[in-house]
Amino acid sequence: MKHVTFLTEYDCDAPATGGVLRLHGLEQAVSTLGWAVTTVRTSTASSRNLFMRHLHLRSAARLAGELPAGTDVLHIDGLPLAHAAVGARQLGVPCLLDVCDSWTMRIGGYHLLTLERWLAQFAVDILMARAATAASRLIYISERDLVADRLRFSRLPPGVVVPNGIDEGLFAIPLRDPDMHMSGPATIFADLAYQPNADGLAWFVRNVWPLIPPGTTSVDIYGPTAPRFQLPTGIRYRGFVEDKSVPLSFASMALNPASEGSGLKNKVLEALAAGLPVVTTSEGAKGLSRADPGLLIADTADEFANAIRGVVSGKVAFDSARLRAIVEQMRWKTTGNALVRAYDSVTK
């Protein structure tokens, strides 16, 4: 049995946000496919400034010298730990760096001061040029993110697309006909500590919600970070939930007012797996087929409000089974197969 060691900065009790869910999903998928899995956790500086974290995490290279005996592949979870790839190369251990989504694209989504943006991009450039190049493979969540880094950086290792998977529990939610959805609230899943998510919600509250007649529907927001502004009547912050299948079981639709960002949007994939219609911006639907009428693309406030009213009124016809079929091949097992192929390519 081959052995992969995951190196991550997430604590065992970290909230199950997108990055944590990806880590856990990949660990479990690889384990079920016959690999022995060990996870090594390290801590980063408390500073949120990526440049300062980069300086602190230079020590991650030394951690590679503490790999468990028999490690065949080192899987580095996230660009801030990229310097561990240097140590892995010195030890002769193949290393895959899960960049996930392009940091160049992510920085473009933050509202940073000019100096902060410059320092963040400078740190990314150093990590990509000096550390990431030591990896055997770079892993990305989507082709779009892979291409973005290829356009900016030269001499990168080969890239592999390993998208996020979807929890099996969401596929187990009973499919209902549209009439049974109308009484439930719309849902928004978002970590509002991520600025594009916060901006998207602010845009929705400021521009879209006033166009929805009172009593049409309500909106429940789920996530680890509360909004920093007061929510109007009809929109409620429900806090963080580990199991999304419960709120998705009772929802009428999912909303994703994404302003910008990168990668496939987990919240969209999860809603489709539950058979729910999704109202999202073009940004939020990138990487998905838009042929189904239950995936509603709305880039203006009027379009977004009209789509919501259409779902509630029944004017938007959708088939829950067809919506689920869009993401049927995006289970964690399928994603795990792609990752194991990447492991095999560096251990043969």
ZADREN-116372 format. One record per residue (C-alpha): x, y, z; residue in three letters. Coordinates in nm, 4 decimals. Layout:
N
+----------+----------+----------+--------+
!        u !        v !        w ! residu !
+----------+----------+----------+--------+
!        X !        Y !        Z !    ALA !
...
+----------+----------+----------+--------+
This chain:
348
+----------+----------+----------+--------+
!        u !        v !        w ! residu !
+----------+----------+----------+--------+
!   0.0000 !   0.0000 !   0.0000 !    MET !
!   0.1350 !   0.3415 !  -0.0971 !    LYS !
!   0.1483 !   0.6195 !   0.1610 !    HIS !
!   0.0624 !   0.9884 !   0.1129 !    VAL !
!   0.1249 !   1.2524 !   0.3785 !    THR !
!  -0.0949 !   1.5631 !   0.3733 !    PHE !
!   0.0678 !   1.8798 !   0.5075 !    LEU !
!  -0.1860 !   2.1424 !   0.6115 !    THR !
!  -0.2199 !   2.4542 !   0.8228 !    GLU !
!  -0.5797 !   2.3722 !   0.9223 !    TYR !
!  -0.6395 !   2.2669 !   1.2824 !    ASP !
!  -0.8457 !   1.9579 !   1.3595 !    CYS !
!  -1.1284 !   2.1764 !   1.4916 !    ASP !
!  -1.1240 !   2.4337 !   1.2088 !    ALA !
!  -1.4732 !   2.5272 !   1.0792 !    PRO !
!  -1.5732 !   2.3245 !   0.7740 !    ALA !
!  -1.5287 !   2.6050 !   0.5222 !    THR !
!  -1.4348 !   2.5466 !   0.1580 !    GLY !
!  -1.0664 !   2.4747 !   0.2167 !    GLY !
!  -1.1301 !   2.2384 !   0.5067 !    VAL !
!  -1.4010 !   2.0522 !   0.3153 !    LEU !
!  -1.1643 !   2.0094 !   0.0211 !    ARG !
!  -0.8896 !   1.8739 !   0.2451 !    LEU !
!  -1.1208 !   1.6279 !   0.4212 !    HIS !
!  -1.2862 !   1.5213 !   0.0972 !    GLY !
!  -0.9531 !   1.4468 !  -0.0698 !    LEU !
!  -0.8174 !   1.2636 !   0.2350 !    GLU !
!  -1.1216 !   1.0381 !   0.2527 !    GLN !
!  -1.1393 !   0.9790 !  -0.1217 !    ALA !
!  -0.7721 !   0.8820 !  -0.1465 !    VAL !
!  -0.8077 !   0.6537 !   0.1556 !    SER !
!  -1.1023 !   0.4671 !   0.0021 !    THR !
!  -0.8959 !   0.4190 !  -0.3143 !    LEU !
!  -0.6298 !   0.2189 !  -0.1339 !    GLY !
!  -0.3752 !   0.4767 !  -0.0162 !    TRP !
!  -0.2567 !   0.5043 !   0.3425 !    ALA !
!  -0.3099 !   0.8628 !   0.4606 !    VAL !
!  -0.1276 !   1.0597 !   0.7299 !    THR !
!  -0.1982 !   1.4259 !   0.8029 !    THR !
!   0.0663 !   1.6579 !   0.9492 !    VAL !
!  -0.0630 !   1.9907 !   1.0797 !    ARG !
!   0.1466 !   2.3038 !   1.1117 !    THR !
!   0.0586 !   2.6542 !   1.2230 !    SER !
!   0.1092 !   2.9832 !   1.0443 !    THR !
!   0.1674 !   3.3340 !   1.1682 !    ALA !
!  -0.1439 !   3.5059 !   1.3002 !    SER !
!  -0.0953 !   3.7884 !   1.0516 !    SER !
!  -0.3511 !   3.7955 !   0.7694 !    ARG !
!  -0.0959 !   3.9666 !   0.5463 !    ASN !
!   0.0196 !   3.7117 !   0.2905 !    LEU !
!   0.3652 !   3.8714 !   0.2650 !    PHE !
!   0.4264 !   3.8286 !   0.6395 !    MET !
!   0.2898 !   3.4740 !   0.6301 !    ARG !
!   0.5306 !   3.3994 !   0.3461 !    HIS !
!   0.8269 !   3.5073 !   0.5586 !    LEU !
!   0.7047 !   3.2983 !   0.8520 !    HIS !
!   0.6376 !   2.9901 !   0.6465 !    LEU !
!   0.9863 !   2.9654 !   0.5054 !    ARG !
!   1.0333 !   2.7275 !   0.7996 !    SER !
!   0.7870 !   2.4878 !   0.6375 !    ALA !
!   1.0772 !   2.3535 !   0.4321 !    ALA !
!   1.2240 !   2.2121 !   0.7532 !    ARG !
!   0.8990 !   2.0319 !   0.8292 !    LEU !
!   0.9496 !   1.8176 !   0.5217 !    ALA !
!   1.2426 !   1.6642 !   0.7093 !    GLY !
!   0.9951 !   1.5272 !   0.9664 !    GLU !
!   0.7859 !   1.3273 !   0.7210 !    LEU !
!   0.6588 !   0.9922 !   0.8510 !    PRO !
!   0.8714 !   0.6985 !   0.7447 !    ALA !
!   0.7539 !   0.5369 !   0.4263 !    GLY !
!   0.5944 !   0.8471 !   0.2758 !    THR !
!   0.5694 !   0.7933 !  -0.1000 !    ASP !
!   0.4097 !   1.1313 !  -0.1823 !    VAL !
!   0.3867 !   1.4614 !   0.0051 !    LEU !
!   0.0607 !   1.6481 !  -0.0600 !    HIS !
!   0.0970 !   2.0154 !   0.0381 !    ILE !
!  -0.2359 !   2.1781 !   0.1137 !    ASP !
!  -0.2108 !   2.5388 !  -0.0011 !    GLY !
!   0.0346 !   2.7828 !  -0.1519 !    LEU !
!   0.1415 !   2.9412 !   0.1815 !    PRO !
!   0.3124 !   2.6094 !   0.2667 !    LEU !
!   0.4860 !   2.5847 !  -0.0699 !    ALA !
!   0.8374 !   2.6026 !   0.0761 !    HIS !
!   0.7911 !   2.2493 !   0.2083 !    ALA !
!   0.8289 !   2.1411 !  -0.1546 !    ALA !
!   1.1935 !   2.2470 !  -0.1379 !    VAL !
!   1.2568 !   2.0181 !   0.1575 !    GLY !
!   1.0690 !   1.7334 !  -0.0092 !    ALA !
!   1.2859 !   1.7626 !  -0.3183 !    ARG !
!   1.5997 !   1.7511 !  -0.1008 !    GLN !
!   1.4674 !   1.4293 !   0.0526 !    LEU !
!   1.3822 !   1.2845 !  -0.2865 !    GLY !
!   1.0098 !   1.2606 !  -0.2008 !    VAL !
!   0.7680 !   1.3425 !  -0.4848 !    PRO !
!   0.5533 !   1.6390 !  -0.3902 !    CYS !
!   0.2187 !   1.7704 !  -0.5148 !    LEU !
!   0.1248 !   2.1276 !  -0.4222 !    LEU !
!  -0.2488 !   2.1939 !  -0.4100 !    ASP !
!  -0.2610 !   2.5586 !  -0.5152 !    VAL !
!  -0.6384 !   2.5105 !  -0.5442 !    CYS !
!  -0.7477 !   2.8411 !  -0.6956 !    ASP !
!  -0.5060 !   3.0863 !  -0.8522 !    SER !
!  -0.3781 !   3.3317 !  -0.5942 !    TRP !
!  -0.3243 !   3.5895 !  -0.8648 !    THR !
!  -0.6976 !   3.5743 !  -0.9345 !    MET !
!  -0.7794 !   3.5799 !  -0.5631 !    ARG !
!  -0.5708 !   3.8881 !  -0.4973 !    ILE !
!  -0.7572 !   4.0607 !  -0.7756 !    GLY !
!  -1.0741 !   4.0020 !  -0.5757 !    GLY !
!  -0.9562 !   4.1686 !  -0.2555 !    TYR !
!  -1.0123 !   4.5370 !  -0.1874 !    HIS !
!  -0.6578 !   4.6067 !  -0.0734 !    LEU !
!  -0.4599 !   4.9238 !  -0.0517 !    LEU !
!  -0.2048 !   4.9570 !  -0.3277 !    THR !
!   0.0861 !   4.8655 !  -0.0986 !    LEU !
!  -0.0992 !   4.5667 !   0.0460 !    GLU !
!  -0.1880 !   4.4416 !  -0.3004 !    ARG !
!   0.1686 !   4.4827 !  -0.4157 !    TRP !
!   0.3074 !   4.2970 !  -0.1122 !    LEU !
!   0.0561 !   4.0159 !  -0.1542 !    ALA !
!   0.1367 !   3.9732 !  -0.5223 !    GLN !
!   0.5077 !   3.9955 !  -0.4463 !    PHE !
!   0.4758 !   3.7127 !  -0.1933 !    ALA !
!   0.2824 !   3.5003 !  -0.4414 !    VAL !
!   0.5410 !   3.5650 !  -0.7111 !    ASP !
!   0.8221 !   3.4508 !  -0.4819 !    ILE !
!   0.6340 !   3.1411 !  -0.3704 !    LEU !
!   0.5484 !   3.0441 !  -0.7263 !    MET !
!   0.8931 !   3.1175 !  -0.8683 !    ALA !
!   1.1121 !   2.9756 !  -0.5920 !    ARG !
!   0.9059 !   2.7214 !  -0.4023 !    ALA !
!   0.6243 !   2.5959 !  -0.6226 !    ALA !
!   0.8743 !   2.5100 !  -0.8947 !    THR !
!   1.0203 !   2.2479 !  -0.6588 !    ALA !
!   0.6952 !   2.0517 !  -0.6626 !    ALA !
!   0.6473 !   1.7543 !  -0.8933 !    SER !
!   0.2950 !   1.8664 !  -0.9848 !    ARG !
!   0.0706 !   2.1651 !  -0.9154 !    LEU !
!  -0.2965 !   2.0939 !  -0.8455 !    ILE !
!  -0.5752 !   2.3356 !  -0.9363 !    TYR !
!  -0.9456 !   2.3375 !  -0.8732 !    ILE !
!  -1.0303 !   2.4312 !  -1.2325 !    SER !
!  -0.8763 !   2.4722 !  -1.5758 !    GLU !
!  -0.9407 !   2.8438 !  -1.5500 !    ARG !
!  -0.7152 !   2.8757 !  -1.2433 !    ASP !
!  -0.4438 !   2.6617 !  -1.3985 !    LEU !
!  -0.4387 !   2.8772 !  -1.7123 !    VAL !
!  -0.4280 !   3.2005 !  -1.5089 !    ALA !
!  -0.1038 !   3.0942 !  -1.3393 !    ASP !
!   0.0461 !   2.9619 !  -1.6646 !    ARG !
!  -0.0065 !   3.3017 !  -1.8215 !    LEU !
!   0.1711 !   3.4811 !  -1.5370 !    ARG !
!   0.4513 !   3.2410 !  -1.4457 !    PHE !
!   0.6995 !   3.0534 !  -1.6605 !    SER !
!   0.8740 !   2.7235 !  -1.5886 !    ARG !
!   0.6052 !   2.5874 !  -1.3600 !    LEU !
!   0.5788 !   2.2111 !  -1.3001 !    PRO !
!   0.3022 !   2.0259 !  -1.4859 !    PRO !
!  -0.0459 !   2.1183 !  -1.3690 !    GLY !
!  -0.3335 !   1.8841 !  -1.2843 !    VAL !
!  -0.7003 !   1.9792 !  -1.2450 !    VAL !
!  -0.8589 !   1.8163 !  -0.9399 !    VAL !
!  -1.1976 !   1.9813 !  -0.8841 !    PRO !
!  -1.3883 !   1.9823 !  -0.5592 !    ASN !
!  -1.6211 !   1.6952 !  -0.4944 !    GLY !
!  -1.9697 !   1.6867 !  -0.3483 !    ILE !
!  -2.0694 !   1.5036 !  -0.0319 !    ASP !
!  -2.2746 !   1.1911 !  -0.0911 !    GLU !
!  -2.5326 !   1.3087 !   0.1616 !    GLY !
!  -2.6489 !   1.5844 !  -0.0724 !    LEU !
!  -2.7267 !   1.3315 !  -0.3435 !    PHE !
!  -2.9429 !   1.1490 !  -0.0898 !    ALA !
!  -3.1812 !   1.4432 !  -0.0422 !    ILE !
!  -3.5187 !   1.3327 !  -0.1837 !    PRO !
!  -3.6030 !   1.5069 !  -0.5087 !    LEU !
!  -3.9308 !   1.6967 !  -0.4996 !    ARG !
!  -4.1448 !   1.8547 !  -0.7653 !    ASP !
!  -4.1194 !   2.2359 !  -0.7890 !    PRO !
!  -4.4486 !   2.3000 !  -0.6097 !    ASP !
!  -4.3051 !   2.1554 !  -0.2897 !    MET !
!  -4.0194 !   2.4071 !  -0.2896 !    HIS !
!  -4.2176 !   2.7277 !  -0.2957 !    MET !
!  -4.2762 !   2.7688 !   0.0767 !    SER !
!  -3.9128 !   2.7321 !   0.1767 !    GLY !
!  -3.6592 !   3.0121 !   0.2071 !    PRO !
!  -3.3873 !   3.0876 !  -0.0436 !    ALA !
!  -3.0413 !   3.0061 !   0.0887 !    THR !
!  -2.7028 !   3.1708 !   0.0600 !    ILE !
!  -2.3944 !   2.9810 !   0.1756 !    PHE !
!  -2.0925 !   3.2090 !   0.2033 !    ALA !
!  -1.7846 !   3.2689 !   0.4141 !    ASP !
!  -1.8171 !   3.6455 !   0.4452 !    LEU !
!  -1.4569 !   3.6784 !   0.5607 !    ALA !
!  -1.3739 !   3.6381 !   0.1905 !    TYR !
!  -1.4179 !   3.9846 !   0.0448 !    GLN !
!  -1.5819 !   3.8873 !  -0.2877 !    PRO !
!  -1.8492 !   3.6987 !  -0.0921 !    ASN !
!  -1.9090 !   3.9999 !   0.1320 !    ALA !
!  -1.9253 !   4.2284 !  -0.1711 !    ASP !
!  -2.1707 !   3.9967 !  -0.3450 !    GLY !
!  -2.4021 !   3.9904 !  -0.0436 !    LEU !
!  -2.3838 !   4.3682 !  -0.0062 !    ALA !
!  -2.4762 !   4.4083 !  -0.3739 !    TRP !
!  -2.7701 !   4.1703 !  -0.3291 !    PHE !
!  -2.9020 !   4.3489 !  -0.0202 !    VAL !
!  -2.8562 !   4.6951 !  -0.1661 !    ARG !
!  -2.9732 !   4.6381 !  -0.5235 !    ASN !
!  -3.1732 !   4.3154 !  -0.5545 !    VAL !
!  -3.3702 !   4.2765 !  -0.2321 !    TRP !
!  -3.5586 !   4.6090 !  -0.2691 !    PRO !
!  -3.6989 !   4.4707 !  -0.5977 !    LEU !
!  -3.8525 !   4.1673 !  -0.4240 !    ILE !
!  -4.2075 !   4.2425 !  -0.2995 !    PRO !
!  -4.2467 !   4.1821 !   0.0767 !    PRO !
!  -4.3731 !   3.8329 !   0.1514 !    GLY !
!  -4.2478 !   3.6842 !  -0.1775 !    THR !
!  -3.9785 !   3.4789 !  -0.0067 !    THR !
!  -3.7198 !   3.4985 !   0.2668 !    SER !
!  -3.3444 !   3.4433 !   0.2572 !    VAL !
!  -3.1347 !   3.2471 !   0.5065 !    ASP !
!  -2.7583 !   3.3061 !   0.5110 !    ILE !
!  -2.5249 !   3.0348 !   0.6411 !    TYR !
!  -2.1534 !   3.0719 !   0.7063 !    GLY !
!  -1.8872 !   3.1044 !   0.9769 !    PRO !
!  -1.8718 !   3.4848 !   0.9591 !    THR !
!  -2.1652 !   3.7159 !   1.0255 !    ALA !
!  -2.2396 !   4.0106 !   0.7931 !    PRO !
!  -2.0830 !   4.3382 !   0.9018 !    ARG !
!  -2.3956 !   4.5372 !   0.8235 !    PHE !
!  -2.7550 !   4.5219 !   0.9352 !    GLN !
!  -2.9740 !   4.2916 !   0.7313 !    LEU !
!  -3.3167 !   4.4068 !   0.6147 !    PRO !
!  -3.6439 !   4.2378 !   0.7046 !    THR !
!  -3.6743 !   3.8996 !   0.5377 !    GLY !
!  -3.3004 !   3.8191 !   0.5318 !    ILE !
!  -3.1580 !   3.6321 !   0.8300 !    ARG !
!  -2.8094 !   3.5191 !   0.9249 !    TYR !
!  -2.8385 !   3.1636 !   1.0588 !    ARG !
!  -2.4764 !   3.1000 !   1.1503 !    GLY !
!  -2.2569 !   2.8088 !   1.0536 !    PHE !
!  -2.3862 !   2.4570 !   0.9880 !    VAL !
!  -2.1718 !   2.1473 !   0.9463 !    GLU !
!  -2.4402 !   1.9549 !   0.7562 !    ASP !
!  -2.5725 !   2.1528 !   0.4620 !    LYS !
!  -2.8213 !   1.8822 !   0.3711 !    SER !
!  -3.0646 !   2.0045 !   0.6378 !    VAL !
!  -3.1123 !   2.3634 !   0.5146 !    PRO !
!  -3.0940 !   2.2512 !   0.1508 !    LEU !
!  -3.3702 !   1.9977 !   0.2140 !    SER !
!  -3.6135 !   2.2758 !   0.3036 !    PHE !
!  -3.4935 !   2.5499 !   0.0688 !    ALA !
!  -3.6817 !   2.6749 !  -0.2353 !    SER !
!  -3.3665 !   2.7772 !  -0.4225 !    MET !
!  -3.0016 !   2.8694 !  -0.3748 !    ALA !
!  -2.8626 !   3.2155 !  -0.4435 !    LEU !
!  -2.5042 !   3.2993 !  -0.5321 !    ASN !
!  -2.4543 !   3.6724 !  -0.5957 !    PRO !
!  -2.0824 !   3.6238 !  -0.6612 !    ALA !
!  -1.9045 !   3.9414 !  -0.7638 !    SER !
!  -1.5710 !   3.7866 !  -0.8547 !    GLU !
!  -1.3402 !   3.5071 !  -0.7530 !    GLY !
!  -1.1917 !   3.1903 !  -0.8947 !    SER !
!  -1.2588 !   2.8217 !  -0.9334 !    GLY !
!  -1.5819 !   2.6243 !  -0.9360 !    LEU !
!  -1.8220 !   2.7435 !  -0.6683 !    LYS !
!  -1.8925 !   2.4694 !  -0.4127 !    ASN !
!  -2.2167 !   2.6317 !  -0.3055 !    LYS !
!  -2.3509 !   2.6058 !  -0.6621 !    VAL !
!  -2.2447 !   2.2423 !  -0.7027 !    LEU !
!  -2.3970 !   2.1473 !  -0.3684 !    GLU !
!  -2.7308 !   2.3124 !  -0.4453 !    ALA !
!  -2.7504 !   2.1358 !  -0.7808 !    LEU !
!  -2.6735 !   1.8026 !  -0.6136 !    ALA !
!  -2.9718 !   1.8685 !  -0.3864 !    ALA !
!  -3.1865 !   1.9288 !  -0.6954 !    GLY !
!  -3.2412 !   2.2965 !  -0.6214 !    LEU !
!  -3.2680 !   2.5722 !  -0.8806 !    PRO !
!  -2.9808 !   2.8194 !  -0.8522 !    VAL !
!  -2.9824 !   3.1909 !  -0.9243 !    VAL !
!  -2.6254 !   3.3085 !  -0.9780 !    THR !
!  -2.4132 !   3.5536 !  -1.1681 !    THR !
!  -2.2053 !   3.4548 !  -1.4695 !    SER !
!  -1.9059 !   3.4548 !  -1.2356 !    GLU !
!  -2.0743 !   3.2018 !  -1.0101 !    GLY !
!  -2.1623 !   2.9690 !  -1.2992 !    ALA !
!  -1.8191 !   2.9547 !  -1.4595 !    LYS !
!  -1.7141 !   2.6007 !  -1.5373 !    GLY !
!  -2.0704 !   2.4676 !  -1.5559 !    LEU !
!  -2.3050 !   2.3921 !  -1.8427 !    SER !
!  -2.5780 !   2.6556 !  -1.8524 !    ARG !
!  -2.8239 !   2.4632 !  -2.0667 !    ALA !
!  -3.0670 !   2.3732 !  -1.7885 !    ASP !
!  -3.3463 !   2.6252 !  -1.7116 !    PRO !
!  -3.2979 !   2.5617 !  -1.3396 !    GLY !
!  -2.9541 !   2.7237 !  -1.3510 !    LEU !
!  -3.0495 !   3.0887 !  -1.3864 !    LEU !
!  -2.7778 !   3.3369 !  -1.4840 !    ILE !
!  -2.8463 !   3.6930 !  -1.3693 !    ALA !
!  -2.5867 !   3.9696 !  -1.3845 !    ASP !
!  -2.8035 !   4.2739 !  -1.3141 !    THR !
!  -3.0250 !   4.3492 !  -1.0159 !    ALA !
!  -3.3372 !   4.3320 !  -1.2330 !    ASP !
!  -3.2375 !   3.9960 !  -1.3791 !    GLU !
!  -3.1596 !   3.8550 !  -1.0348 !    PHE !
!  -3.4889 !   3.9729 !  -0.8871 !    ALA !
!  -3.6863 !   3.8461 !  -1.1878 !    ASN !
!  -3.5231 !   3.5041 !  -1.1585 !    ALA !
!  -3.6136 !   3.4784 !  -0.7900 !    ILE !
!  -3.9724 !   3.5816 !  -0.8574 !    ARG !
!  -3.9879 !   3.3334 !  -1.1444 !    GLY !
!  -3.8866 !   3.0415 !  -0.9242 !    VAL !
!  -4.1293 !   3.1392 !  -0.6470 !    VAL !
!  -4.4204 !   3.1896 !  -0.8863 !    SER !
!  -4.3550 !   2.8683 !  -1.0767 !    GLY !
!  -4.2935 !   3.0501 !  -1.4048 !    LYS !
!  -3.9434 !   2.9030 !  -1.4135 !    VAL !
!  -3.9857 !   2.5355 !  -1.4999 !    ALA !
!  -3.7101 !   2.3097 !  -1.3756 !    PHE !
!  -3.6496 !   1.9413 !  -1.3242 !    ASP !
!  -3.4704 !   1.8524 !  -0.9998 !    SER !
!  -3.3405 !   1.5267 !  -1.1474 !    ALA !
!  -3.1843 !   1.7111 !  -1.4406 !    ARG !
!  -3.0242 !   1.9642 !  -1.2070 !    LEU !
!  -2.8705 !   1.6824 !  -1.0044 !    ARG !
!  -2.7487 !   1.5160 !  -1.3234 !    ALA !
!  -2.5376 !   1.8260 !  -1.4029 !    ILE !
!  -2.3074 !   1.7407 !  -1.1124 !    VAL !
!  -2.3578 !   1.3635 !  -1.0942 !    GLU !
!  -1.9939 !   1.2993 !  -1.1934 !    GLN !
!  -1.8546 !   1.5441 !  -0.9365 !    MET !
!  -1.8627 !   1.3174 !  -0.6337 !    ARG !
!  -1.5525 !   1.2977 !  -0.4151 !    TRP !
!  -1.4772 !   0.9469 !  -0.5430 !    LYS !
!  -1.4422 !   1.0812 !  -0.8976 !    THR !
!  -1.2224 !   1.3637 !  -0.7751 !    THR !
!  -1.0171 !   1.1161 !  -0.5746 !    GLY !
!  -0.9531 !   0.9101 !  -0.8869 !    ASN !
!  -0.8065 !   1.2177 !  -1.0586 !    ALA !
!  -0.5810 !   1.2827 !  -0.7604 !    LEU !
!  -0.4622 !   0.9224 !  -0.7352 !    VAL !
!  -0.3709 !   0.9298 !  -1.1042 !    ARG !
!  -0.1579 !   1.2337 !  -1.0299 !    ALA !
!   0.0090 !   1.0509 !  -0.7382 !    TYR !
!   0.0755 !   0.7497 !  -0.9594 !    ASP !
!   0.2342 !   0.9690 !  -1.2257 !    SER !
!   0.5079 !   1.0823 !  -0.9856 !    VAL !
!   0.5716 !   0.7525 !  -0.8071 !    THR !
!   0.6199 !   0.5191 !  -1.1036 !    LYS !
+----------+----------+----------+--------+
